[in-house]
Amino acid sequence: MNHNKGVLALVGSGEYLPVMQEFETGLLHSAFERGKKNTYIQIPTGSSGEGEDRRSYWKRRGQEQSDRIGSECIYLPIHEREDAFNPEFIEAISDAGLIYFSGGDPHRIVDIFKDSPLWDGIVNQWDSGSSLAGCSAGAMAFGGTIMGIRKTSHSDGLNLLPDIEVIPHYDKMLGWLPDRVASFIARIGAESTLIGIDENTALISDGTWRVVGAGKVHILRGALEIA
């Protein structure tokens, strides 16, 4: 086990909201203990295809949360594939306290980050103590397979957690896409662990898995030991 590895957070929803401020502060403090900086890295790629208004909205919300916490907010405009090859962005994440992928389209996150130097850099920072979080689409993208939401078919994730799949907003998703959820749970040949994470709730790993927030984490297929 790498004892210097940072905290990993899979978040059902609520990134940058006051209700999640204490949780996000804890992610930063965990990284401080591993020698990392008080920097809050926003990665808005999941929603970057929704237009400039949405980009500005998420940028503002992240800055507001960072201000409440008392950290330096660094917004990285990673909107297209070439942005994941930008050496300035790779330098910007160096020794970051928290690297946070917000929601939107998980398939877009994978299309832009897969096999890129920026993704490699993010994983290296996490390995050396930075906290790494993905909310909603971000959490989905970290897994091995992504349930089709904005695509009709399932697709490969970034494989940070190759044996885990995530359904965020789980307490709402059953009402939004019941057939899609049911088919994903019962997918023939699937051997991975499938996790449903309620809104304003996170499943975090800091050596052991545990649940933080207002809701629950549901093991829908497979097994995962949660403290």
C-alpha positions as CSV (number, residue, x, y, z in Angstrom):
1,M,0.0,0.0,0.0
2,N,1.2,3.5,-0.8
3,H,0.8,5.4,2.5
4,N,1.5,8.7,0.7
5,K,-1.5,8.3,-1.6
6,G,-4.1,11.1,-1.3
7,V,-7.7,10.8,-0.4
8,L,-10.1,9.7,-3.2
9,A,-13.7,10.9,-3.2
10,L,-16.6,9.7,-5.3
11,V,-19.4,12.3,-4.9
12,G,-23.0,11.8,-5.7
13,S,-23.8,15.5,-6.2
14,G,-23.2,18.9,-4.5
15,E,-19.8,20.0,-5.6
16,Y,-19.0,23.6,-4.5
17,L,-22.2,23.9,-2.4
18,P,-22.2,25.2,1.2
19,V,-23.6,21.8,2.3
20,M,-20.4,20.2,1.1
21,Q,-18.0,22.8,2.4
22,E,-16.9,20.9,5.5
23,F,-16.3,17.8,3.4
24,E,-14.2,19.6,0.8
25,T,-12.3,21.4,3.6
26,G,-11.4,18.0,5.0
27,L,-10.1,16.8,1.6
28,L,-7.8,19.8,1.5
29,H,-6.6,19.3,5.1
30,S,-5.8,15.6,4.4
31,A,-3.6,16.8,1.6
32,F,-1.8,19.3,3.8
33,E,-0.8,16.5,6.1
34,R,0.9,14.9,3.1
35,G,2.8,18.1,2.3
36,K,0.5,19.5,-0.4
37,K,-0.5,23.2,-1.0
38,N,-3.7,25.0,-0.1
39,T,-4.8,25.0,-3.8
40,Y,-8.3,24.0,-5.0
41,I,-8.1,22.9,-8.6
42,Q,-11.4,23.1,-10.6
43,I,-11.7,20.8,-13.6
44,P,-14.9,21.8,-15.4
45,T,-14.6,19.4,-18.4
46,G,-17.8,17.5,-17.8
47,S,-19.9,20.6,-18.5
48,S,-17.6,22.4,-20.9
49,G,-19.7,21.5,-23.9
50,E,-22.7,23.3,-22.5
51,G,-21.6,26.8,-23.5
52,E,-19.9,29.8,-22.1
53,D,-22.7,30.7,-19.6
54,R,-22.5,27.3,-18.0
55,R,-18.7,27.5,-17.9
56,S,-18.9,30.9,-16.1
57,Y,-21.5,29.5,-13.7
58,W,-19.3,26.6,-12.6
59,K,-16.2,28.8,-12.4
60,R,-18.0,31.2,-10.1
61,R,-19.5,28.5,-7.9
62,G,-16.1,26.9,-7.4
63,Q,-14.5,30.2,-6.6
64,E,-17.2,30.9,-4.0
65,Q,-16.6,27.6,-2.3
66,S,-12.8,28.1,-2.4
67,D,-13.3,31.5,-0.8
68,R,-15.4,30.1,1.9
69,I,-12.8,27.5,2.7
70,G,-9.9,29.9,2.5
71,S,-7.9,28.3,-0.3
72,E,-6.4,29.4,-3.6
73,C,-8.8,28.5,-6.4
74,I,-7.2,27.5,-9.7
75,Y,-9.7,27.1,-12.6
76,L,-8.3,25.1,-15.5
77,P,-10.3,25.6,-18.7
78,I,-9.9,22.1,-20.0
79,H,-12.6,22.1,-22.7
80,E,-11.1,20.2,-25.6
81,R,-8.7,17.3,-26.1
82,E,-5.7,19.5,-26.8
83,D,-6.1,21.2,-23.4
84,A,-5.2,17.9,-21.7
85,F,-1.7,18.3,-23.4
86,N,-1.1,21.8,-22.2
87,P,2.1,21.9,-20.2
88,E,0.9,25.0,-18.3
89,F,-2.0,23.0,-16.9
90,I,0.3,20.1,-15.9
91,E,2.4,22.6,-14.0
92,A,-0.6,24.2,-12.4
93,I,-1.6,20.9,-10.6
94,S,1.8,20.5,-9.0
95,D,1.4,19.7,-5.3
96,A,-2.3,20.7,-5.4
97,G,-4.3,20.1,-2.2
98,L,-7.5,19.2,-4.0
99,I,-8.1,18.3,-7.7
100,Y,-11.9,18.3,-8.3
101,F,-13.7,17.1,-11.4
102,S,-17.2,18.5,-11.4
103,G,-20.4,17.2,-13.1
104,G,-21.8,17.1,-16.6
105,D,-21.1,14.5,-19.3
106,P,-18.8,11.6,-18.1
107,H,-18.2,10.4,-21.6
108,R,-16.8,13.9,-22.5
109,I,-14.4,13.7,-19.6
110,V,-13.0,10.4,-20.8
111,D,-12.8,11.5,-24.4
112,I,-10.7,14.5,-23.4
113,F,-8.5,13.0,-20.6
114,K,-7.9,9.4,-21.7
115,D,-4.2,8.6,-22.3
116,S,-3.2,12.3,-21.9
117,P,-0.2,13.8,-20.0
118,L,-2.5,15.8,-17.9
119,W,-4.4,12.7,-16.7
120,D,-1.1,11.0,-16.0
121,G,0.0,14.1,-14.0
122,I,-3.2,14.1,-12.0
123,V,-2.8,10.4,-11.1
124,N,0.8,11.1,-10.1
125,Q,-0.3,14.0,-7.8
126,W,-2.9,11.7,-6.2
127,D,-0.2,9.0,-5.7
128,S,1.9,11.6,-3.9
129,G,-0.7,12.9,-1.6
130,S,-3.1,15.3,-3.4
131,S,-6.8,14.7,-2.7
132,L,-8.7,13.8,-5.9
133,A,-12.5,14.1,-6.2
134,G,-15.0,13.5,-8.9
135,C,-18.6,14.6,-8.5
136,S,-21.5,13.0,-10.5
137,A,-19.9,12.7,-14.0
138,G,-16.5,13.0,-12.5
139,A,-17.1,10.1,-10.2
140,M,-18.5,8.0,-13.1
141,A,-15.5,8.8,-15.3
142,F,-13.0,7.4,-12.7
143,G,-14.5,3.9,-13.0
144,G,-14.0,1.1,-15.5
145,T,-17.4,1.4,-17.2
146,I,-19.8,4.4,-17.5
147,M,-23.5,3.9,-17.6
148,G,-25.0,5.4,-20.7
149,I,-26.7,8.7,-19.7
150,R,-25.9,11.2,-22.4
151,K,-25.1,8.3,-24.7
152,T,-27.5,5.4,-25.3
153,S,-24.7,2.9,-24.8
154,H,-22.2,2.3,-22.0
155,S,-18.6,3.3,-22.5
156,D,-15.2,2.8,-21.0
157,G,-14.1,5.0,-18.1
158,L,-10.6,6.3,-17.2
159,N,-9.9,3.1,-15.2
160,L,-8.6,4.8,-12.1
161,L,-10.9,2.3,-10.3
162,P,-11.2,-0.4,-13.0
163,D,-13.3,-2.8,-10.9
164,I,-15.8,-0.1,-9.7
165,E,-18.7,1.6,-11.5
166,V,-20.7,4.5,-10.1
167,I,-24.3,5.7,-10.5
168,P,-24.4,9.2,-8.9
169,H,-27.6,11.0,-7.8
170,Y,-28.8,7.5,-7.0
171,D,-31.8,8.7,-4.9
172,K,-33.0,10.7,-7.9
173,M,-31.6,8.6,-10.8
174,L,-34.2,5.8,-10.2
175,G,-36.9,8.3,-11.0
176,W,-35.1,9.8,-13.9
177,L,-33.8,6.7,-15.8
178,P,-35.3,3.6,-14.1
179,D,-34.9,1.3,-17.2
180,R,-31.3,2.4,-17.8
181,V,-30.4,1.9,-14.2
182,A,-32.0,-1.5,-14.1
183,S,-30.3,-2.7,-17.3
184,F,-26.9,-1.5,-16.0
185,I,-27.3,-3.3,-12.7
186,A,-28.3,-6.5,-14.4
187,R,-25.7,-6.3,-17.3
188,I,-24.7,-9.7,-18.5
189,G,-21.1,-10.6,-17.8
190,A,-20.4,-7.7,-15.5
191,E,-18.1,-8.6,-12.6
192,S,-17.3,-5.2,-11.3
193,T,-18.7,-3.6,-8.2
194,L,-21.5,-1.2,-8.9
195,I,-22.2,1.6,-6.4
196,G,-25.1,4.0,-6.2
197,I,-24.3,7.3,-4.4
198,D,-27.1,9.5,-3.2
199,E,-27.1,13.3,-3.6
200,N,-24.9,15.4,-1.3
201,T,-23.1,12.2,-0.3
202,A,-19.6,10.9,-0.9
203,L,-17.8,7.6,-0.8
204,I,-14.2,8.3,0.2
205,S,-11.1,6.2,0.5
206,D,-8.2,7.1,2.8
207,G,-7.0,3.6,3.3
208,T,-10.5,2.3,4.0
209,W,-13.8,3.2,2.3
210,R,-16.3,5.3,4.3
211,V,-19.4,7.3,3.6
212,V,-19.7,11.1,4.3
213,G,-22.7,13.3,3.8
214,A,-26.5,13.4,4.1
215,G,-27.4,10.2,2.1
216,K,-26.4,6.7,1.6
217,V,-24.1,4.6,-0.6
218,H,-25.8,1.5,-2.1
219,I,-23.9,-1.6,-3.2
220,L,-25.9,-2.7,-6.2
221,R,-23.6,-5.4,-7.6
222,G,-20.5,-7.1,-6.2
223,A,-19.0,-6.2,-2.8
224,L,-17.1,-3.4,-1.2
225,E,-16.0,-3.2,2.4
226,I,-17.1,0.1,3.9
227,A,-16.1,1.1,7.4
